[in-house]
């Protein structure tokens, strides 16, 4: 019985990690604003995609901060900047540490 409970808890933890890994969040700017701040947490070795709509050629810059600099963009940096494509543009955050970590990400577009 005890082994069954441990197995069930383990599966639930793994399922939660997979769901968080597949999570994506749409970033929207308040009317008249060109920047926004997003906060959240990522599980140990977790990932989350952020997507935002932009016109072609806009300049997007983003920074992320977290304790121990655990949270990084897919470029393995804490800052990212690029010219956007028309339509959806993606930012991926990854937790490089083996613990749950809170983050703050600021995104600007012009």
VOZA-269962 format. One record per residue: residue in one letter; x, y, z of N, C-alpha, C, O, CB in turn. Coordinates in steps of 0.2 Angstrom, whole numbers. Glycine has a CB too. Layout:
// residues N
PT   residu      nX      nY      nZ     caX     caY     caZ      cX      cY      cZ      oX      oY      oZ     cbX     cbY     cbZ
PT        A       X       Y       Z       X       Y       Z       X       Y       Z       X       Y       Z       X       Y       Z
...
// end
This chain:
// residues 110
PT   residu      nX      nY      nZ     caX     caY     caZ      cX      cY      cZ      oX      oY      oZ     cbX     cbY     cbZ
PT        X       4      -6       0       0       0       0       4       6       0       3      11      -4      -5       0       6
PT        X      10       6       4      14      12       5      18      13      -2      18      19      -4      19      11      10
PT        X      20       8      -5      23       9     -12      18      12     -17      20      15     -21      26       2     -14
PT        X      12      10     -17       7      12     -21       6      20     -20       5      24     -25       0       9     -21
PT        X       6      22     -14       5      29     -13      11      33     -15      11      38     -18       4      30      -5
PT        X      17      30     -14      23      34     -16      23      34     -24      25      39     -27      30      30     -14
PT        X      21      29     -27      21      29     -35      16      34     -37      18      37     -42      19      22     -37
PT        X      10      34     -34       5      39     -36       8      46     -35       7      50     -40      -1      38     -32
PT        X      11      48     -30      14      54     -28      19      56     -33      19      62     -36      16      55     -21
PT        X      23      51     -35      29      52     -40      26      54     -47      28      59     -50      33      46     -40
PT        X      21      50     -49      18      52     -55      14      58     -55      15      62     -60      12      46     -57
PT        X      11      61     -50       8      67     -50      13      73     -50      12      78     -54       4      68     -43
PT        X      19      72     -47      24      77     -47      27      77     -54      28      83     -57      30      75     -42
PT        X      28      71     -58      31      71     -64      26      74     -69      28      78     -74      32      64     -67
PT        X      19      73     -68      14      76     -73      14      83     -72      13      87     -77       7      73     -71
PT        X      15      86     -66      15      93     -64      21      96     -68      20     102     -71      15      95     -57
PT        X      26      93     -68      32      96     -71      31      96     -79      33     101     -82      38      92     -70
PT        X      28      91     -82      27      91     -89      22      96     -91      23      99     -96      24      84     -91
PT        X      17      97     -87      12     102     -88      15     109     -88      14     113     -93       6     102     -84
PT        X      19     110     -83      23     117     -83      27     117     -89      28     123     -91      26     117     -76
PT        X      31     112     -91      35     112     -96      32     114    -103      35     118    -107      39     106     -97
PT        X      26     112    -104      22     113    -110      18     120    -109      15     122    -114      17     108    -111
PT        X      19     123    -104      15     129    -103      17     135    -107      23     136    -109      15     132     -95
PT        X      12     139    -110      14     145    -113      10     151    -111       4     149    -109      14     144    -121
PT        X      12     157    -111       9     162    -108       9     168    -114      14     169    -116      12     165    -102
PT        X       3     171    -115       3     176    -120       4     183    -116       1     184    -111      -4     177    -124
PT        X       9     187    -119      11     193    -116       7     198    -120       7     199    -126      18     195    -116
PT        X       3     203    -116      -1     208    -119       2     215    -115       3     215    -109      -8     207    -118
PT        X       2     220    -119       4     226    -116      -3     230    -115      -7     230    -119       8     230    -121
PT        X      -3     234    -109      -8     238    -108      -9     244    -113      -4     246    -116      -8     242    -101
PT        X     -15     246    -115     -16     251    -120     -11     257    -119     -11     260    -114     -24     253    -120
PT        X      -8     259    -124      -3     264    -124       3     263    -121       8     267    -121      -7     270    -121
PT        X       5     257    -119      11     255    -116      15     251    -121      13     247    -125      10     251    -109
PT        X      22     252    -120      27     248    -124      31     243    -120      35     240    -122      31     253    -128
PT        X      29     242    -113      33     238    -109      28     235    -104      23     238    -102      39     241    -106
PT        X      30     229    -102      26     225     -96      31     221     -92      36     219     -95      20     221     -99
PT        X      29     219     -86      32     215     -82      28     209     -80      22     209     -79      35     219     -75
PT        X      31     203     -81      28     197     -79      32     193     -74      38     193     -74      28     192     -86
PT        X      28     191     -69      31     187     -63      28     180     -63      23     179     -65      30     191     -56
PT        X      32     175     -60      30     169     -60      35     164     -56      40     167     -54      28     166     -67
PT        X      34     158     -57      39     153     -54      40     147     -59      35     146     -63      36     150     -47
PT        X      45     144     -59      47     138     -63      49     133     -58      53     134     -54      52     140     -69
PT        X      47     127     -60      49     121     -56      56     119     -58      59     122     -62      44     115     -57
PT        X      59     115     -54      66     113     -55      67     110     -62      63     106     -64      68     107     -50
PT        X      71     113     -66      73     111     -73      67     113     -77      66     109     -82      75     104     -73
PT        X      62     117     -75      56     118     -79      57     123     -85      62     127     -85      51     121     -75
PT        X      53     124     -89      53     129     -95      46     132     -95      41     129     -93      55     125    -101
PT        X      46     138     -98      39     141    -100      40     145    -106      45     149    -107      36     145     -94
PT        X      36     145    -111      36     149    -117      31     155    -116      26     154    -113      34     145    -123
PT        X      34     161    -118      30     167    -119      29     169    -126      34     169    -130      33     172    -114
PT        X      23     171    -128      22     173    -135      19     180    -135      14     181    -131      17     168    -138
PT        X      21     184    -140      18     191    -140      17     192    -148      22     191    -152      22     196    -136
PT        X      12     196    -149      11     198    -156      15     204    -158      15     209    -153       3     199    -158
PT        X      18     205    -163      21     211    -165      21     212    -173      19     207    -176      29     211    -163
PT        X      23     218    -175      23     220    -182      30     218    -184      35     217    -180      22     227    -183
PT        X      31     216    -190      38     215    -193      43     221    -192      41     226    -193      38     213    -200
PT        X      49     219    -189      54     224    -189      54     228    -182      58     233    -181      54     229    -194
PT        X      49     227    -178      50     230    -171      55     228    -167      58     222    -168      43     229    -167
PT        X      58     232    -162      63     230    -158      61     227    -151      58     231    -148      68     235    -157
PT        X      62     221    -150      60     218    -144      66     217    -139      71     214    -141      56     211    -145
PT        X      65     219    -133      70     218    -128      67     215    -122      62     217    -120      75     224    -126
PT        X      71     210    -118      68     207    -113      74     206    -108      79     204    -110      64     201    -114
PT        X      72     206    -101      77     204     -96      73     200     -91      67     201     -90      80     211     -93
PT        X      77     196     -88      74     191     -83      79     191     -77      85     191     -77      73     184     -85
PT        X      76     191     -71      80     191     -65      76     186     -60      70     185     -60      80     198     -61
PT        X      81     182     -56      79     177     -52      84     176     -47      90     178     -48      77     171     -55
PT        X      83     173     -41      88     172     -36      93     167     -39      91     162     -42      85     169     -29
PT        X      99     168     -38     105     164     -41     105     164     -48     109     160     -51     104     157     -38
PT        X     102     169     -52     102     169     -59     100     162     -62     103     160     -67     108     171     -62
PT        X      95     158     -58      93     152     -61      89     152     -67      90     148     -71      89     148     -55
PT        X      85     157     -68      81     158     -74      84     161     -79      87     167     -78      74     161     -72
PT        X      84     158     -85      88     161     -91      83     160     -97      79     156     -97      95     158     -92
PT        X      85     164    -102      81     163    -109      85     157    -112      90     155    -110      82     170    -113
PT        X      82     155    -117      84     149    -121      91     150    -124      95     146    -126      80     147    -127
PT        X      93     157    -124     100     158    -126     105     158    -120     111     159    -121     100     166    -129
PT        X     103     156    -115     107     155    -109     109     161    -106     115     162    -103     113     150    -110
PT        X     106     167    -107     107     173    -105     101     176    -101      96     173    -101     109     178    -111
PT        X     102     181     -97      97     185     -93      94     191     -97      90     194     -95      99     187     -87
PT        X      97     192    -103      94     197    -107      94     195    -114      98     191    -117      98     204    -107
PT        X      89     197    -118      88     195    -125      85     201    -129      81     205    -126      83     189    -126
PT        X      87     202    -135      85     208    -139      85     205    -147      90     202    -149      89     214    -138
PT        X      80     207    -150      80     205    -157      74     209    -161      70     212    -158      78     198    -158
PT        X      75     209    -168      70     212    -172      64     207    -173      66     201    -174      73     214    -179
PT        X      58     209    -172      52     204    -173      50     202    -180      51     206    -185      47     207    -169
PT        X      47     197    -180      44     194    -186      36     197    -186      34     198    -180      44     187    -187
PT        X      33     197    -191      26     199    -191      22     193    -188      23     187    -189      23     200    -199
PT        X      18     195    -183      14     189    -180      17     188    -173      20     192    -169      13     183    -184
PT        X      16     181    -171      18     179    -165      26     178    -164      29     176    -169      15     172    -163
PT        X      29     181    -159      36     180    -157      37     177    -151      32     178    -146      39     187    -157
PT        X      42     173    -150      42     168    -144      48     170    -140      54     172    -142      43     161    -146
PT        X      47     170    -133      53     170    -128      52     163    -124      47     162    -122      52     176    -124
PT        X      58     160    -123      57     154    -119      62     155    -112      68     157    -113      60     148    -123
PT        X      59     154    -107      63     154    -100      64     147     -98      60     142     -99      59     158     -95
PT        X      70     146     -95      72     139     -93      75     140     -86      79     145     -84      77     136     -97
PT        X      73     136     -81      76     135     -74      82     131     -75      81     125     -76      70     133     -69
PT        X      88     134     -74      94     130     -74      96     127     -67     101     123     -67      99     134     -76
PT        X      92     128     -62      93     125     -55      89     119     -53      83     118     -57      92     131     -50
PT        X      91     116     -48      87     110     -46      82     112     -40      82     108     -35      92     104     -44
PT        X      79     118     -41      74     120     -36      69     124     -39      71     127     -44      78     123     -30
PT        X      63     125     -36      58     130     -39      61     137     -38      63     138     -32      51     128     -35
PT        X      60     141     -43      63     148     -42      57     153     -45      54     151     -50      69     148     -46
PT        X      57     158     -42      53     164     -44      57     168     -49      63     169     -48      50     168     -38
PT        X      53     172     -53      57     176     -58      52     182     -59      46     182     -58      58     172     -65
PT        X      56     187     -62      53     193     -64      56     195     -71      62     195     -72      54     199     -60
PT        X      51     195     -76      54     197     -83      50     203     -85      44     204     -85      52     191     -88
PT        X      54     208     -88      52     214     -91      53     214     -99      59     212    -101      56     220     -88
PT        X      48     215    -102      48     215    -110      46     222    -112      41     225    -110      43     209    -112
PT        X      50     224    -117      49     231    -120      49     230    -128      52     225    -130      54     236    -118
PT        X      44     233    -131      44     233    -138      43     240    -141      39     244    -139      39     228    -141
PT        X      47     242    -147      46     248    -150      47     248    -157      47     253    -161      51     253    -147
// end
